[in-house]
Amino acid sequence: MDLSVIVPLFNEEENVFPLYRSIVAALDPLAVDYELILVDDGSSDATVARARQLAEQDKRLRLIILRRNYGQTPAMAAGIDHASGQILVTMDGDLQNDPADIPILVEQIHAGYDIVVGWRHERQDKLITRRIPSLIANWLIGKVTGVPIRDNGCSLKAYRGDVIKEVPLYSEMHRFIPAMASIAGARIVEVRVRHHPRRFGSSKYGLTRIYKVLIDLLAIETLIVSAQRPMTFFGTLAAPILLLAIASIGSSIYLTGVADINALPLGGMGVLLGALVFFLVLSGALAELLLRIGDPGPRRLPIITAHQNLPQPVLEPQAHSGERETDA
């Protein structure tokens, strides 16, 4: 199988038929062996019925039905797990992503990149609730992770299949895939893609997801910093706290024994700091253990991407055909 297109759906009954027609119209001219995987994320409308109708008519369409609404990232992960293509493309099911951009992303994978990220440079969303929070989040993610992607939230992305299948996905982690893959030196490029206003249904996202993104960002930063030597990372955190604990306990003993001053609170603080040091060291030891006997996927990423070698993992965005920008 050359190509798999994965589309999570949640209450998108009005978009199922036009989405299918748009994807087929974009992929048929490529003359490649492809499959379309629709993942229903616990829809309560006619999304499943309409998708099943299409699957009965076109054997290239596969339908995955989740038992309840798990969220976009788990739905996307289910599709990735069942995909058999050498190249995997993900996109939203609301027709705001344009399937006509898929050939541009696939072309960049063939050019040698591991991940191609869509950049909605003319985004058609509400300014206050969607675009401004997205700008802030993308800037913050770039600063924290060191991977300056301009549009982490764009679901329209293309991946080498053997790369994305080794990246763990949970919570809202789909927007951090480039940052996680960059640990292994994956070649990443951004490509300008079109973005359309939503025609049918309503948006499933709002300001309530911001706190989830911030928590996931903290987890990703910890993972990036401590990916290879977690004990060193946690030990570095524990060292200054250990010094404070020793100073507090020492001062308490001196003040109580020599100066005859009740310094029990100071000693208690030293004991608490010492307990924190023990917790950090124990966390580092557990992380080292998990790194060696846990999921081998993240450890295999450097091997999978070893034949790629770029001094910088992220290149400047490229425009559509006819107005391409020069690679940085």
C-alpha positions as CSV (number, residue, x, y, z in Angstrom):
1,M,0.0,0.0,0.0
2,D,1.4,3.4,-1.1
3,L,-0.7,5.8,0.8
4,S,-3.2,5.9,3.7
5,V,-5.4,8.9,4.4
6,I,-6.7,9.0,8.0
7,V,-9.7,11.1,9.0
8,P,-11.2,11.2,12.5
9,L,-14.9,12.0,12.5
10,F,-17.2,13.2,15.3
11,N,-20.7,14.2,14.5
12,E,-19.9,15.1,10.9
13,E,-22.8,13.5,9.1
14,E,-23.2,16.4,6.6
15,N,-19.5,16.3,5.7
16,V,-19.1,12.6,5.1
17,F,-20.2,12.4,1.5
18,P,-18.5,15.7,0.2
19,L,-15.4,14.7,2.2
20,Y,-15.2,11.4,0.4
21,R,-15.7,12.9,-3.0
22,S,-13.0,15.5,-2.4
23,I,-10.5,13.0,-1.2
24,V,-11.1,10.6,-4.1
25,A,-10.9,13.5,-6.6
26,A,-7.6,14.5,-5.2
27,L,-6.0,11.0,-5.0
28,D,-7.3,9.2,-8.1
29,P,-5.1,11.3,-10.5
30,L,-2.0,10.3,-8.5
31,A,-2.3,6.7,-9.8
32,V,-1.2,5.2,-6.5
33,D,-2.5,2.4,-4.4
34,Y,-4.3,4.1,-1.5
35,E,-6.8,3.6,1.3
36,L,-9.1,6.0,3.1
37,I,-9.5,5.3,6.8
38,L,-12.5,7.0,8.5
39,V,-12.4,6.8,12.3
40,D,-15.7,7.5,14.0
41,D,-15.0,8.9,17.4
42,G,-18.3,8.0,19.1
43,S,-20.6,10.1,16.9
44,S,-24.3,10.3,18.0
45,D,-25.6,11.3,14.5
46,A,-25.7,9.6,11.2
47,T,-21.9,9.8,10.6
48,V,-21.4,6.0,11.0
49,A,-24.4,5.1,8.8
50,R,-23.2,7.3,5.9
51,A,-19.6,6.2,6.2
52,R,-20.7,2.5,6.2
53,Q,-22.7,3.2,3.1
54,L,-19.6,4.5,1.4
55,A,-17.5,1.6,2.6
56,E,-19.9,-0.9,1.0
57,Q,-19.5,0.9,-2.3
58,D,-15.7,1.5,-2.3
59,K,-13.4,-1.2,-0.9
60,R,-10.6,1.3,-0.6
61,L,-12.5,2.9,2.3
62,R,-12.1,1.4,5.8
63,L,-14.3,2.4,8.7
64,I,-13.1,2.2,12.3
65,I,-15.8,2.8,14.9
66,L,-14.8,3.7,18.5
67,R,-17.2,2.7,21.3
68,R,-17.3,6.2,22.7
69,N,-15.9,9.7,22.2
70,Y,-12.2,9.5,23.1
71,G,-10.9,12.6,21.5
72,Q,-9.1,13.6,18.3
73,T,-5.6,12.2,19.2
74,P,-6.8,8.7,20.3
75,A,-9.0,8.5,17.1
76,M,-6.0,9.5,15.0
77,A,-3.9,6.9,16.8
78,A,-6.4,4.2,16.1
79,G,-6.3,5.1,12.4
80,I,-2.5,5.1,12.3
81,D,-2.4,1.8,14.0
82,H,-4.7,0.2,11.4
83,A,-3.1,2.0,8.4
84,S,-0.9,-0.1,6.0
85,G,0.4,2.7,3.7
86,Q,4.1,3.6,3.4
87,I,3.0,7.2,3.6
88,L,0.3,8.3,6.1
89,V,-1.7,11.5,5.8
90,T,-4.0,12.8,8.5
91,M,-6.6,15.5,8.2
92,D,-9.8,16.8,9.8
93,G,-13.2,15.7,8.7
94,D,-14.9,19.1,8.7
95,L,-13.7,20.0,5.1
96,Q,-11.7,23.0,6.4
97,N,-8.6,21.1,5.3
98,D,-8.4,20.8,1.5
99,P,-7.8,17.2,0.2
100,A,-6.4,18.9,-2.9
101,D,-3.3,19.7,-0.9
102,I,-2.5,16.0,-0.2
103,P,-0.4,15.6,-3.4
104,I,1.8,18.5,-2.2
105,L,2.5,16.8,1.1
106,V,3.2,13.4,-0.5
107,E,5.6,15.1,-2.9
108,Q,7.7,16.3,0.1
109,I,7.8,12.9,1.6
110,H,9.1,11.5,-1.7
111,A,11.7,14.3,-1.5
112,G,13.2,12.7,1.6
113,Y,11.3,14.3,4.5
114,D,9.9,12.2,7.4
115,I,7.1,14.6,8.4
116,V,5.4,17.3,6.4
117,V,3.4,19.8,8.4
118,G,0.5,21.8,6.9
119,W,0.6,25.6,7.6
120,R,-2.8,27.3,7.3
121,H,-1.3,30.6,6.3
122,E,-4.8,32.1,5.6
123,R,-6.8,30.5,8.4
124,Q,-10.6,30.8,8.2
125,D,-11.5,30.7,11.9
126,K,-12.8,33.1,14.5
127,L,-10.1,35.6,15.6
128,I,-10.7,35.6,19.4
129,T,-11.5,32.0,20.2
130,R,-9.3,30.2,17.6
131,R,-6.7,32.3,15.8
132,I,-5.2,34.4,18.7
133,P,-5.0,31.4,21.1
134,S,-3.4,29.4,18.3
135,L,-0.8,32.0,17.6
136,I,0.1,32.2,21.3
137,A,0.2,28.4,21.6
138,N,2.4,27.9,18.5
139,W,4.9,30.6,19.7
140,L,5.0,29.0,23.2
141,I,5.4,25.4,21.8
142,G,8.2,26.6,19.5
143,K,10.0,28.3,22.4
144,V,9.7,25.4,24.8
145,T,10.4,22.5,22.4
146,G,12.9,24.3,20.2
147,V,11.0,23.2,17.0
148,P,9.6,26.4,15.4
149,I,6.5,25.0,13.7
150,R,4.1,27.8,12.8
151,D,0.9,25.8,12.9
152,N,1.1,22.8,15.2
153,G,-2.6,22.5,15.4
154,C,-3.1,21.8,11.7
155,S,-4.3,18.2,11.3
156,L,-3.2,18.1,7.7
157,K,0.1,16.4,7.9
158,A,2.0,13.6,6.1
159,Y,4.3,11.1,7.7
160,R,6.6,8.3,6.7
161,G,4.7,5.3,8.0
162,D,7.6,3.7,9.9
163,V,8.3,7.0,11.7
164,I,4.8,7.9,12.9
165,K,4.0,4.4,14.0
166,E,6.8,4.7,16.6
167,V,5.6,8.0,18.1
168,P,3.4,7.5,21.2
169,L,0.1,9.4,20.9
170,Y,-2.3,10.1,23.8
171,S,-4.1,13.0,25.3
172,E,-3.7,16.0,22.9
173,M,-0.3,14.9,21.7
174,H,-1.0,14.9,18.0
175,R,0.0,18.6,17.9
176,F,3.4,17.7,19.4
177,I,4.4,15.0,16.9
178,P,7.0,17.2,15.2
179,A,8.6,18.0,18.6
180,M,8.6,14.4,19.7
181,A,10.0,13.1,16.4
182,S,12.7,15.8,16.4
183,I,14.4,14.0,19.3
184,A,15.4,11.4,16.8
185,G,16.5,13.9,14.2
186,A,13.5,13.5,11.9
187,R,13.5,15.7,8.8
188,I,10.6,18.1,9.1
189,V,9.3,20.6,6.6
190,E,6.3,23.0,6.6
191,V,4.1,23.5,3.5
192,R,1.5,26.2,3.0
193,V,-2.0,24.6,2.7
194,R,-5.4,26.0,2.1
195,H,-8.0,26.4,4.8
196,H,-11.7,26.8,4.2
197,P,-14.5,28.1,6.5
198,R,-16.6,25.3,8.0
199,R,-19.7,24.7,5.9
200,F,-21.6,22.1,7.9
201,G,-21.8,21.3,11.6
202,S,-20.1,23.1,14.5
203,S,-16.6,23.2,15.8
204,K,-15.6,20.7,18.5
205,Y,-12.9,22.9,20.0
206,G,-12.8,26.0,22.1
207,L,-10.8,27.8,24.8
208,T,-11.4,24.9,27.2
209,R,-8.7,22.8,25.6
210,I,-6.0,25.4,26.4
211,Y,-5.2,23.9,29.8
212,K,-4.8,20.4,28.2
213,V,-2.3,21.8,25.7
214,L,-0.3,23.5,28.5
215,I,-0.1,20.2,30.6
216,D,0.9,18.2,27.5
217,L,3.5,20.9,26.7
218,L,5.0,20.4,30.1
219,A,5.1,16.7,29.6
220,I,6.7,17.0,26.2
221,E,9.4,19.4,27.5
222,T,10.3,16.9,30.2
223,L,10.4,14.1,27.7
224,I,12.6,16.1,25.3
225,V,15.1,17.2,28.0
226,S,15.3,13.8,29.7
227,A,14.8,11.5,26.7
228,Q,18.3,10.0,26.7
229,R,19.6,10.4,30.3
230,P,16.6,10.9,32.6
231,M,18.7,10.2,35.8
232,T,21.0,13.1,34.8
233,F,17.9,15.4,34.4
234,F,16.3,14.5,37.7
235,G,19.7,14.5,39.5
236,T,20.3,18.0,38.2
237,L,17.0,19.1,39.6
238,A,17.7,17.4,43.0
239,A,21.3,18.8,43.5
240,P,20.4,22.4,44.5
241,I,17.5,21.1,46.7
242,L,19.9,18.7,48.4
243,L,22.2,21.7,49.2
244,L,19.3,23.6,50.7
245,A,18.2,20.5,52.8
246,I,21.8,20.1,54.2
247,A,22.0,23.8,54.9
248,S,18.6,23.8,56.7
249,I,19.3,20.8,58.8
250,G,22.8,22.0,59.6
251,S,21.6,25.5,60.6
252,S,18.9,23.9,62.8
253,I,21.4,21.7,64.6
254,Y,23.8,24.7,65.1
255,L,21.1,27.1,66.3
256,T,19.5,24.5,68.7
257,G,22.8,23.1,70.1
258,V,25.0,26.2,70.2
259,A,22.9,29.3,70.2
260,D,20.1,27.7,72.3
261,I,17.5,28.8,69.8
262,N,14.4,26.8,68.9
263,A,15.0,26.1,65.2
264,L,12.7,23.1,64.8
265,P,10.7,24.6,61.9
266,L,14.0,25.1,60.0
267,G,15.0,21.5,60.6
268,G,11.5,20.3,59.6
269,M,11.9,22.2,56.3
270,G,15.2,20.5,55.8
271,V,13.6,17.1,56.2
272,L,10.9,18.0,53.7
273,L,13.5,19.1,51.2
274,G,15.4,15.9,51.8
275,A,12.3,13.9,51.1
276,L,11.8,15.9,47.8
277,V,15.4,15.0,46.8
278,F,14.7,11.3,47.5
279,F,11.5,11.5,45.4
280,L,13.4,13.1,42.5
281,V,16.2,10.6,42.6
282,L,13.6,7.8,42.7
283,S,11.8,9.3,39.7
284,G,15.1,9.4,37.8
285,A,15.8,5.7,38.6
286,L,12.3,4.7,37.5
287,A,12.6,6.7,34.3
288,E,16.0,5.0,33.5
289,L,14.3,1.6,34.1
290,L,11.4,2.5,31.8
291,L,13.8,3.7,29.2
292,R,15.5,0.4,29.1
293,I,12.7,-2.1,29.4
294,G,9.6,-0.1,28.3
295,D,8.1,0.6,24.9
296,P,10.9,0.1,22.3
297,G,9.2,2.5,19.8
298,P,10.8,5.8,20.9
299,R,14.2,4.0,21.1
300,R,13.9,2.8,17.5
301,L,13.2,6.2,16.1
302,P,16.9,7.1,15.8
303,I,17.5,3.9,13.9
304,I,14.6,4.6,11.5
305,T,15.7,8.1,10.8
306,A,19.5,7.4,10.8
307,H,19.8,7.6,7.0
308,Q,18.6,11.2,7.1
309,N,21.1,13.9,8.0
310,L,20.3,17.6,8.2
311,P,22.1,20.2,10.2
312,Q,18.6,21.7,11.0
313,P,15.5,19.6,11.5
314,V,13.0,22.2,10.3
315,L,13.1,24.1,7.1
316,E,11.3,27.3,6.1
317,P,7.7,26.8,4.8
318,Q,7.1,26.3,1.1
319,A,4.3,27.7,-0.9
320,H,2.0,26.0,-3.4
321,S,3.3,24.9,-6.9
322,G,4.2,27.9,-8.9
323,E,5.1,30.0,-5.8
324,R,7.5,27.8,-3.9
325,E,9.9,29.4,-1.5
326,T,13.6,28.5,-1.5
327,D,14.5,26.0,1.2
328,A,16.5,27.5,4.1
